[in-house]
């Protein structure tokens, strides 16, 4: 993870890490008052990266490039990070800008100016997943609902599971009974896989 050596103390102190893609993004954001920024340097987020971050924080804000590759990486990373117990936020910059470009779009030299300017673009990571997976026709939404329940099922913390299930119930307008049945199906599939591997 690029910039981790410089960001470690700030990540631990603020209990949050900002994750970007390129080293230019990290340099720019650390320069303009977000020292708890690291970058994957154009590679996929790995299990090793996640374990390093888990030792420092439980909260992560993804701010990846606005192109298709960046958006795809964001949608791939959110469920993985949720499953690892992170509280995930997503920063979606205007005009599909990448963090480095955005940092040069205005004068952010004053303390916290960059961080304050980002607040309107931050959305909860699970909300991003729901927006993506609960759209389309009824088959798309049914498959999306199953994917979201599967994502929740991978979260070890029962309280967090309950919070995300309640969010999903409100947005999907599904009854608690339907979501409970889907969760039970996920648990049964996990047990089957476990038994098959032993």
ROSE-4610 file (N, C-alpha, C; in Angstrom, 1 decimal, always signed):
// ROSE-4610
residu = [X/X/X/X/X/X/X/X/X/X/X/X/X/X/X/X/X/X/X/X/X/X/X/X/X/X/X/X/X/X/X/X/X/X/X/X/X/X/X/X/X/X/X/X/X/X/X/X/X/X/X/X/X/X/X/X/X/X/X/X/X/X/X/X/X/X/X/X/X/X/X/X/X/X/X/X/X/X/X/X/X/X/X/X/X/X/X/X/X/X/X/X/X/X/X/X/X/X/X/X/X/X/X/X/X/X/X/X/X/X/X/X/X/X/X/X/X/X/X/X/X/X/X/X/X/X/X/X/X/X/X/X/X/X/X/X/X/X/X/X/X/X/X/X/X/X/X/X/X/X/X/X/X/X/X/X/X/X/X/X/X/X/X/X/X/X/X/X/X/X/X/X/X/X/X/X/X/X/X/X/X/X/X/X/X/X/X/X/X/X/X/X/X/X/X/X/X/X/X/X/X/X/X/X/X/X/X/X/X/X/X/X/X/X/X/X/X/X/X/X/X/X/X/X/X/X/X/X/X/X/X/X/X/X/X/X/X/X/X/X/X/X/X/X/X/X/X/X/X/X/X/X/X/X/X/X/X/X/X/X/X/X/X/X/X/X/X/X/X/X/X/X/X/X/X/X/X/X/X/X/X/X/X/X/X/X/X/X/X/X/X/X/X/X/X/X/X/X/X/X/X/X/X/X/X/X/X/X/X/X/X/X/X/X/X/X/X/X/X/X/X/X/X/X/X/X/X/X/X/X/X/X/X/X/X/X/X/X/X/X/X/X/X/X/X/X/X/X/X/X/X/X/X/X/X/X/X/X/X/X/X/X/X/X/X/X/X/X/X/X/X/X/X/X/X/X/X/X/X/X/X/X/X/X/X/X/X/X/X/X/X/X/X/X/X/X/X/X/X/X/X/X/X/X/X/X/X/X/X/X/X/X/X/X/X/X/X/X/X/X/X/X/X/X/X/X/X/X/X/X/X/X/X/X/X/X/X/X/X/X/X/X/X/X/X/X/X/X/X/X/X/X/X/X/X/X/X/X/X/X/X/X/X/X/X/X/X/X/X/X/X/X/X/X/X/X/X/X/X/X/X/X/X/X/X/X/X/X/X/X/X/X/X/X/X/X/X/X/X/X/X/X/X/X/X/X/X/X/X/X/X/X/X/X/X/X/X/X/X/X/X/X/X/X/X/X/X/X/X/X/X/X/X/X/X/X/X/X/X/X/X/X/X/X/X/X/X/X/X/X/X/X/X/X/X/X/X/X/X/X/X/X/X/X/X/X/X/X/X/X/X/X/X/X/X/X/X/X/X/X/X/X/X/X/X/X/X/X/X/X/X/X/X/X]
num = [1/1/1/2/2/2/3/3/3/4/4/4/5/5/5/6/6/6/7/7/7/8/8/8/9/9/9/10/10/10/11/11/11/12/12/12/13/13/13/14/14/14/15/15/15/16/16/16/17/17/17/18/18/18/19/19/19/20/20/20/21/21/21/22/22/22/23/23/23/24/24/24/25/25/25/26/26/26/27/27/27/28/28/28/29/29/29/30/30/30/31/31/31/32/32/32/33/33/33/34/34/34/35/35/35/36/36/36/37/37/37/38/38/38/39/39/39/40/40/40/41/41/41/42/42/42/43/43/43/44/44/44/45/45/45/46/46/46/47/47/47/48/48/48/49/49/49/50/50/50/51/51/51/52/52/52/53/53/53/54/54/54/55/55/55/56/56/56/57/57/57/58/58/58/59/59/59/60/60/60/61/61/61/62/62/62/63/63/63/64/64/64/65/65/65/66/66/66/67/67/67/68/68/68/69/69/69/70/70/70/71/71/71/72/72/72/73/73/73/74/74/74/75/75/75/76/76/76/77/77/77/78/78/78/79/79/79/80/80/80/81/81/81/82/82/82/83/83/83/84/84/84/85/85/85/86/86/86/87/87/87/88/88/88/89/89/89/90/90/90/91/91/91/92/92/92/93/93/93/94/94/94/95/95/95/96/96/96/97/97/97/98/98/98/99/99/99/100/100/100/101/101/101/102/102/102/103/103/103/104/104/104/105/105/105/106/106/106/107/107/107/108/108/108/109/109/109/110/110/110/111/111/111/112/112/112/113/113/113/114/114/114/115/115/115/116/116/116/117/117/117/118/118/118/119/119/119/120/120/120/121/121/121/122/122/122/123/123/123/124/124/124/125/125/125/126/126/126/127/127/127/128/128/128/129/129/129/130/130/130/131/131/131/132/132/132/133/133/133/134/134/134/135/135/135/136/136/136/137/137/137/138/138/138/139/139/139/140/140/140/141/141/141/142/142/142/143/143/143/144/144/144/145/145/145/146/146/146/147/147/147/148/148/148/149/149/149/150/150/150/151/151/151/152/152/152/153/153/153/154/154/154/155/155/155/156/156/156/157/157/157/158/158/158/159/159/159/160/160/160/161/161/161/162/162/162/163/163/163/164/164/164/165/165/165/166/166/166/167/167/167/168/168/168/169/169/169/170/170/170/171/171/171/172/172/172/173/173/173/174/174/174/175/175/175/176/176/176/177/177/177/178/178/178/179/179/179/180/180/180/181/181/181/182/182/182/183/183/183/184/184/184/185/185/185/186/186/186/187/187/187/188/188/188/189/189/189/190/190/190/191/191/191/192/192/192/193/193/193/194/194/194/195/195/195/196/196/196/197/197/197/198/198/198]
x = [+0.8/+0.0/+0.9/+0.7/+1.6/+1.2/+2.2/+2.0/+1.7/+1.6/+1.2/+2.1/+3.4/+4.4/+4.2/+3.8/+3.6/+2.2/+1.2/-0.2/-0.5/+0.3/+0.0/-0.5/+0.2/-0.2/-1.5/-1.7/-2.9/-4.1/-3.9/-5.0/-5.4/-4.5/-4.7/-5.4/-4.9/-5.4/-6.9/-7.1/-8.5/-9.4/-8.9/-9.7/-10.4/-9.7/-10.2/-9.1/-9.2/-8.3/-9.0/-8.4/-8.9/-8.1/-8.8/-8.1/-8.3/-7.2/-7.2/-6.5/-6.4/-5.7/-4.2/-3.9/-2.6/-1.7/-0.4/+0.5/+0.3/-0.1/-0.3/-1.5/-2.5/-3.7/-3.2/-2.4/-1.9/-1.1/-0.2/+0.7/-0.1/-1.1/-1.9/-2.8/-3.4/-4.3/-3.5/-2.4/-1.6/-1.1/-0.8/-0.3/-1.4/-2.6/-3.7/-4.6/-4.0/-4.6/-5.4/-5.2/-5.7/-4.6/-3.8/-2.6/-2.9/-4.2/-4.5/-5.0/-4.3/-4.6/-3.5/-4.0/-3.0/-3.6/-2.8/-3.2/-2.8/-3.6/-3.3/-2.2/-1.9/-0.9/-1.3/-2.6/-3.1/-3.4/-3.1/-3.3/-4.6/-5.1/-6.3/-6.0/-7.1/-7.0/-6.8/-5.8/-5.5/-5.8/-5.9/-6.1/-5.0/-3.8/-2.6/-2.9/-3.3/-3.6/-4.7/-5.7/-6.9/-6.4/-5.6/-5.1/-4.2/-3.4/-2.6/-3.5/-4.5/-5.4/-6.3/-6.7/-7.5/-6.7/-5.4/-4.6/-4.7/-5.1/-5.0/-6.4/-7.4/-8.7/-9.8/-11.0/-12.2/-13.1/-12.6/-13.4/-12.6/-13.2/-12.5/-13.4/-12.8/-13.4/-12.8/-13.5/-13.0/-13.2/-12.1/-12.2/-11.3/-11.9/-11.2/-11.5/-10.8/-11.0/-12.4/-12.9/-14.3/-14.5/-13.4/-13.6/-14.3/-14.6/-15.3/-14.5/-13.2/-12.3/-12.4/-12.4/-12.4/-13.8/-14.8/-16.2/-16.4/-15.8/-15.9/-15.1/-13.9/-13.1/-13.8/-14.5/-15.2/-16.4/-17.1/-18.3/-17.8/-16.6/-16.0/-15.5/-14.9/-14.2/-15.2/-16.3/-17.3/-17.7/-18.2/-18.7/-17.5/-16.3/-15.2/-14.9/-14.9/-14.5/-15.6/-16.9/-18.0/-17.9/-17.5/-17.4/-16.2/-15.2/-14.1/-14.4/-15.6/-16.0/-15.8/-15.4/-15.1/-16.4/-16.5/-17.5/-17.0/-17.8/-17.3/-18.1/-17.3/-17.9/-17.3/-18.0/-17.5/-17.6/-16.5/-16.5/-16.5/-17.6/-17.8/-17.6/-16.5/-16.1/-16.9/-17.2/-18.0/-17.2/-18.0/-17.5/-16.5/-16.7/-15.8/-14.3/-14.0/-12.6/-11.9/-10.6/-9.8/-9.3/-8.9/-8.5/-7.5/-6.5/-5.4/-5.9/-6.8/-7.4/-8.2/-9.0/-9.9/-9.1/-8.0/-7.2/-6.6/-6.6/-6.1/-7.2/-8.4/-9.6/-9.9/-9.3/-9.6/-8.4/-8.5/-7.4/-7.8/-7.1/-7.3/-6.2/-5.5/-4.3/-4.7/-5.9/-6.3/-6.6/-6.4/-6.6/-8.0/-8.0/-9.2/-10.1/-9.6/-10.4/-10.8/-9.8/-10.1/-11.1/-10.9/-11.7/-13.2/-13.3/-14.7/-15.3/-14.6/-15.2/-15.7/-15.2/-15.6/-16.8/-17.3/-18.4/-19.7/-20.0/-21.2/-21.2/-20.0/-19.8/-19.6/-19.8/-19.6/-20.9/-21.0/-22.2/-21.8/-22.7/-22.5/-22.2/-21.2/-20.9/-22.0/-22.8/-23.9/-25.0/-25.2/-26.2/-25.8/-24.5/-24.0/-24.3/-24.1/-24.4/-25.9/-26.7/-28.2/-28.6/-28.1/-28.4/-28.1/-27.0/-26.5/-27.4/-27.6/-28.2/-29.7/-30.3/-31.8/-32.4/-31.8/-32.3/-32.5/-33.2/-33.4/-34.8/-35.0/-36.2/-36.4/-37.5/-37.7/-36.7/-36.2/-35.2/-33.9/-33.5/-32.3/-32.4/-33.5/-33.7/-33.7/-34.3/-34.3/-32.9/-32.1/-30.7/-29.9/-30.2/-29.5/-29.8/-31.0/-31.4/-30.7/-30.6/-29.8/-28.3/-27.8/-26.4/-26.2/-27.1/-26.9/-27.1/-28.0/-28.2/-26.9/-26.4/-25.1/-24.0/-23.9/-22.9/-23.1/-24.3/-24.6/-24.2/-24.5/-24.3/-22.8/-21.9/-20.5/-19.9/-20.8/-20.4/-20.5/-19.4/-19.4/-20.2/-20.2/-20.9/-22.4/-23.1/-24.5/-25.3/-24.8/-25.4/-25.3/-24.1/-23.9/-24.8/-24.9/-25.9/-27.3/-27.7/-29.1/-29.3/-28.3/-28.4/-28.5/-27.7/-27.7/-29.0/-29.5/-30.7/-31.9/-31.9/-32.9/-32.9/-31.6/-31.5/-32.0/-31.7/-32.1/-33.6/-34.2/-35.7/-36.4/-35.9/-36.5/-36.4/-35.2/-35.0/-35.6/-35.5/-36.1/-37.6/-38.1/-39.5/-39.9/-39.0/-39.3/-39.6/-40.4/-40.9/-39.7/-39.7/-38.6/-38.6/-39.8/-39.9/-39.1/-39.2/-38.5/-37.0/-36.6/-35.1/-34.6/-35.4/-35.0/-34.9/-35.8/-35.7/-34.5/-34.2/-32.9/-31.7/-31.7/-30.5/-30.4/-31.5/-31.4/-30.9/-31.3/-30.8/-29.3/-28.8/-27.4/-26.6/-27.2/-26.5/-26.5/-27.6/-27.6/-26.6/-26.4/-25.4/-24.0/-23.8/-22.5/-22.1/-23.1/-23.0/-22.7/-23.4/-23.2/-21.8/-21.3/-19.9/-18.9/-19.2/-18.3/-18.2/-19.4/-19.4/-18.8/-18.9/-18.4/-16.8/-16.3/-14.8/-14.2/-15.0/-14.4/-14.4]
y = [-1.2/+0.0/+1.2/+2.0/+3.2/+4.3/+4.8/+5.9/+5.4/+4.1/+3.6/+4.0/+3.9/+4.3/+5.7/+6.6/+8.0/+8.2/+7.3/+7.5/+6.7/+5.8/+4.9/+5.6/+6.6/+7.2/+8.0/+8.6/+9.4/+8.4/+7.3/+6.3/+5.8/+5.5/+5.0/+6.1/+7.3/+8.4/+8.8/+8.8/+9.2/+8.0/+6.8/+5.6/+5.6/+6.0/+6.0/+6.0/+5.3/+5.4/+5.8/+6.6/+7.0/+6.1/+5.4/+4.5/+5.0/+5.3/+5.8/+4.8/+5.1/+4.2/+4.5/+5.7/+6.1/+6.8/+6.8/+7.4/+8.9/+9.5/+10.9/+11.4/+10.5/+10.8/+10.8/+9.9/+9.9/+11.1/+11.4/+12.6/+13.9/+14.0/+15.2/+15.3/+14.3/+14.3/+14.4/+13.8/+14.0/+15.4/+16.0/+17.4/+18.4/+18.1/+19.0/+18.6/+18.0/+17.8/+16.5/+15.5/+14.2/+13.2/+13.3/+12.4/+10.9/+10.6/+9.2/+8.5/+8.9/+8.4/+7.4/+6.3/+5.3/+5.0/+4.3/+4.0/+2.5/+1.9/+0.6/+0.6/+1.8/+1.9/+1.1/+1.2/+0.6/-0.9/-1.5/-3.0/-3.2/-4.5/-4.9/-4.8/-4.6/-4.6/-6.1/-6.4/-7.8/-8.1/-9.4/-9.8/-9.3/-9.2/-8.7/-7.2/-6.4/-5.0/-4.9/-5.7/-5.6/-5.9/-6.9/-7.3/-6.2/-5.5/-4.4/-3.3/-3.0/-1.9/-2.2/-3.5/-3.9/-3.7/-3.7/-3.5/-2.0/-1.1/+0.3/+0.9/+0.4/+1.1/+0.1/+0.5/-0.3/+0.5/+1.7/+2.5/+2.9/+2.8/+3.1/+3.9/+4.8/+5.6/+5.3/+4.8/+4.5/+5.7/+6.2/+7.3/+6.9/+6.1/+5.5/+6.4/+6.1/+6.9/+6.8/+7.8/+7.8/+7.1/+6.5/+5.7/+4.4/+3.6/+2.3/+1.4/+1.3/+0.4/+0.8/+2.1/+2.5/+2.2/+2.4/+2.1/+0.6/-0.2/-1.7/-2.1/-1.5/-1.9/-1.5/-0.4/+0.1/-0.9/-1.3/-2.3/-3.7/-4.0/-5.3/-5.2/-4.1/-4.0/-3.8/-3.1/-2.8/-4.1/-5.1/-6.3/-7.0/-7.0/-7.7/-7.0/-5.6/-4.9/-5.0/-5.0/-5.2/-6.5/-7.5/-8.9/-9.0/-8.1/-8.1/-7.2/-6.7/-5.9/-4.4/-3.9/-2.4/-1.7/-0.5/+0.5/+1.2/+1.1/+1.5/+2.7/+3.7/+4.9/+5.0/+5.7/+5.9/+7.4/+7.9/+9.3/+9.3/+9.8/+9.8/+11.3/+11.6/+12.9/+13.4/+14.7/+15.2/+15.0/+14.9/+14.8/+13.6/+12.6/+11.4/+11.7/+12.8/+13.2/+12.1/+12.0/+11.2/+12.1/+11.6/+12.5/+13.5/+13.1/+14.1/+15.3/+15.0/+16.0/+16.9/+16.3/+17.1/+18.0/+17.6/+18.4/+19.6/+19.6/+20.7/+21.6/+21.2/+22.0/+23.2/+23.4/+24.6/+24.8/+25.9/+26.2/+25.5/+24.5/+23.7/+23.9/+25.0/+25.2/+25.5/+25.9/+26.2/+24.9/+24.9/+23.7/+23.1/+21.8/+21.0/+21.4/+22.3/+22.8/+21.6/+20.7/+19.6/+18.7/+18.3/+17.3/+17.9/+19.2/+19.8/+19.7/+20.0/+20.0/+18.7/+17.6/+16.2/+15.7/+16.4/+15.9/+15.6/+16.5/+16.3/+15.1/+14.6/+13.5/+12.1/+12.1/+10.8/+10.1/+8.9/+8.1/+6.7/+6.2/+4.9/+3.8/+3.0/+1.9/+0.9/+0.6/-0.4/+0.3/+1.6/+2.3/+2.2/+2.4/+2.3/+0.9/-0.2/-1.5/-1.7/-1.1/-1.2/-0.5/+0.7/+1.4/+0.6/-0.1/-0.8/-2.1/-2.8/-4.2/-4.3/-3.2/-3.2/-2.4/-2.4/-1.7/-2.7/-2.2/-3.1/-3.8/-4.9/-5.6/-6.4/-7.2/-7.9/-9.0/-9.6/-10.7/-10.1/-8.9/-8.2/-7.9/-7.4/-7.0/-8.2/-9.3/-10.6/-11.1/-11.1/-11.6/-10.6/-9.3/-8.3/-8.4/-8.7/-8.9/-10.1/-11.2/-12.4/-12.0/-11.3/-10.9/-10.0/-9.1/-8.2/-9.0/-10.0/-10.8/-11.7/-12.2/-13.0/-12.1/-10.8/-9.9/-9.7/-9.5/-9.3/-10.6/-11.8/-13.0/-13.3/-12.6/-12.8/-11.9/-11.0/-10.2/-10.9/-11.0/-11.8/-11.2/-9.9/-9.1/-9.2/-9.8/-10.0/-8.7/-7.7/-6.4/-5.7/-5.7/-5.1/-5.7/-7.1/-7.8/-7.2/-7.1/-6.6/-5.2/-4.3/-2.9/-2.9/-3.7/-3.8/-4.4/-5.4/-6.1/-5.1/-4.2/-3.3/-2.2/-1.8/-0.9/-1.5/-2.8/-3.5/-3.6/-3.9/-4.1/-2.8/-1.6/-0.3/+0.0/-0.2/+0.2/-0.8/-2.1/-3.1/-3.3/-2.8/-3.0/-4.4/-5.3/-6.7/-6.9/-7.9/-8.2/-8.8/-8.6/-9.3/-10.8/-11.4/-12.8/-13.3/-12.5/-12.8/-12.8/-11.7/-11.5/-12.6/-13.0/-14.0/-15.4/-15.6/-16.9/-16.9/-15.8/-15.7/-15.8/-15.3/-15.4/-16.9/-17.6/-19.0/-19.8/-19.5/-20.2/-20.0/-18.8/-18.5/-19.3/-19.4/-20.2/-21.7/-22.2/-23.6/-23.9/-22.9/-23.1/-23.1/-22.2/-22.2/-23.6/-24.1/-25.4/-26.5/-26.5/-27.5/-27.4/-26.2/-26.0/-26.5/-26.2/-26.6/-28.1/-28.8/-30.2/-30.9/-30.2/-30.8/-30.7/-29.8/-29.6/-30.4/-31.1/-31.9/-33.4]
z = [+0.0/+0.0/+0.0/-1.0/-1.2/-0.1/+0.6/+1.5/+2.9/+3.2/+4.5/+5.6/+5.3/+6.3/+6.9/+6.0/+6.4/+7.0/+6.6/+7.0/+8.3/+8.7/+9.8/+11.0/+11.5/+12.8/+12.6/+11.5/+11.3/+11.1/+10.5/+10.4/+11.7/+12.6/+13.9/+14.8/+14.7/+15.5/+15.1/+13.8/+13.3/+13.1/+13.3/+13.1/+11.8/+10.7/+9.4/+8.4/+7.3/+6.2/+4.9/+4.2/+2.8/+1.8/+1.0/+0.0/-1.4/-2.0/-3.4/-4.3/-5.6/-6.5/-6.7/-7.2/-7.6/-6.6/-6.8/-5.9/-5.9/-7.1/-7.2/-6.3/-6.2/-5.4/-3.9/-3.5/-2.1/-1.8/-2.7/-2.5/-2.3/-3.2/-3.2/-2.0/-1.6/-0.4/+0.9/+1.0/+2.2/+2.3/+1.1/+1.1/+1.5/+1.1/+1.4/+2.6/+3.6/+4.9/+5.1/+4.3/+4.6/+4.7/+5.8/+5.9/+6.1/+6.4/+6.5/+5.2/+4.1/+2.8/+2.3/+1.8/+1.1/-0.2/-1.1/-2.4/-2.7/-3.6/-4.0/-5.2/-5.7/-6.7/-8.0/-8.3/-9.5/-9.5/-8.3/-8.2/-7.5/-7.5/-6.8/-5.3/-4.5/-3.1/-2.7/-1.9/-1.6/-0.1/+0.2/+1.6/+2.5/+2.0/+2.7/+3.1/+2.1/+2.3/+3.4/+3.3/+4.2/+5.6/+5.8/+7.1/+7.7/+6.9/+7.4/+7.9/+7.1/+7.5/+8.7/+8.9/+10.0/+11.4/+11.3/+12.5/+13.0/+12.1/+12.3/+12.5/+11.8/+11.8/+11.4/+11.7/+11.3/+10.4/+9.9/+9.0/+7.8/+6.7/+5.4/+4.4/+3.8/+2.8/+1.4/+0.5/-0.8/-1.7/-2.3/-3.3/-4.5/-5.3/-6.5/-7.7/-8.8/-10.0/-10.5/-11.2/-11.6/-12.9/-13.5/-14.8/-14.5/-15.5/-15.4/-14.5/-14.7/-13.9/-12.4/-12.1/-10.8/-10.1/-10.9/-10.4/-10.1/-11.1/-10.9/-9.7/-9.5/-8.3/-7.0/-7.0/-5.9/-5.5/-6.6/-6.3/-5.9/-6.3/-5.9/-4.5/-4.1/-2.8/-1.7/-1.9/-0.8/-0.1/-0.8/-0.1/+0.6/+0.0/+0.7/+2.0/+2.0/+3.2/+4.2/+3.8/+4.7/+5.4/+4.7/+5.2/+6.2/+6.1/+7.0/+8.2/+8.3/+9.5/+9.4/+8.2/+8.1/+8.0/+8.5/+8.2/+6.9/+5.8/+4.5/+4.0/+3.6/+2.9/+1.6/+0.7/-0.7/-1.0/-1.5/-1.9/-3.5/-4.0/-5.4/-5.9/-6.5/-6.8/-8.1/-8.2/-9.3/-10.6/-11.7/-13.1/-13.2/-12.4/-12.5/-12.3/-11.6/-11.4/-10.5/-10.7/-9.8/-8.7/-7.5/-6.4/-6.7/-7.5/-7.8/-8.6/-9.6/-10.4/-9.5/-8.7/-7.8/-6.9/-6.4/-5.5/-6.2/-7.5/-8.3/-8.8/-8.5/-9.1/-8.3/-7.1/-6.3/-5.4/-4.6/-3.6/-2.3/-2.0/-0.8/+0.3/+0.2/+1.0/+2.5/+2.8/+4.2/+4.9/+6.2/+7.0/+6.8/+6.5/+6.4/+5.2/+4.3/+3.2/+2.2/+2.0/+1.1/+1.7/+3.0/+3.6/+3.7/+4.1/+4.1/+2.8/+1.7/+0.4/-0.1/+0.5/+0.1/+0.7/+1.8/+2.6/+1.7/+0.8/+0.0/-0.9/-1.1/-2.1/-1.4/-0.1/+0.6/+0.9/+0.6/+0.8/+1.4/+2.2/+2.9/+1.8/+2.1/+1.1/+0.8/+1.9/+1.7/+0.8/+1.0/+0.2/-1.3/-1.6/-2.9/-3.5/-2.7/-3.2/-3.5/-2.6/-2.8/-4.0/-4.3/-5.5/-6.7/-6.7/-7.8/-8.0/-6.9/-7.0/-6.9/-6.5/-6.4/-7.6/-8.7/-9.9/-11.0/-12.1/-13.2/-13.1/-13.9/-13.9/-12.6/-12.5/-11.3/-11.1/-12.2/-12.0/-11.6/-12.1/-11.7/-10.2/-9.8/-8.4/-7.4/-7.9/-7.1/-6.9/-8.0/-7.9/-7.0/-7.2/-6.4/-4.9/-4.6/-3.2/-2.6/-3.4/-2.9/-2.7/-3.6/-3.5/-2.2/-1.9/-0.8/+0.5/+0.6/+1.7/+1.9/+0.8/+0.9/+1.5/+1.1/+1.6/+3.1/+3.5/+4.9/+5.7/+5.1/+5.8/+6.1/+5.4/+5.5/+6.7/+7.2/+8.3/+9.6/+10.4/+11.6/+12.7/+12.8/+13.9/+13.7/+14.6/+14.5/+14.6/+15.4/+15.5/+14.1/+13.5/+12.2/+11.2/+11.2/+10.3/+10.4/+11.7/+12.0/+11.4/+11.5/+11.0/+9.5/+8.8/+7.4/+6.9/+7.6/+7.2/+7.3/+8.3/+8.5/+7.4/+7.0/+5.9/+4.6/+4.4/+3.2/+3.2/+4.3/+4.4/+3.9/+4.4/+4.1/+2.7/+2.1/+0.7/-0.3/+0.0/-0.9/-0.8/+0.4/+0.7/+0.8/+1.2/+1.4/+2.9/+3.2/+4.5/+5.3/+6.6/+7.5/+7.2/+7.0/+6.8/+5.6/+4.5/+3.3/+3.5/+4.1/+4.4/+5.3/+6.3/+7.2/+6.5/+5.6/+4.8/+3.9/+3.3/+2.5/+3.3/+4.5/+5.4/+5.8/+6.1/+6.4/+5.3/+4.0/+2.9/+2.7/+3.0/+2.9/+4.0/+5.2/+6.2/+5.8/+5.3/+4.8/+3.8/+2.8/+1.8/+2.4/+3.4/+4.0/+4.7/+5.4/+6.0/+5.0/+3.9/+2.8/+2.3/+2.0/+1.5/+2.6/+3.8/+4.9/+5.0/+4.9/+5.0/+3.7/+2.6/+1.4/+1.4/+2.1/+2.1/+3.2/+4.1/+5.1/+4.8]
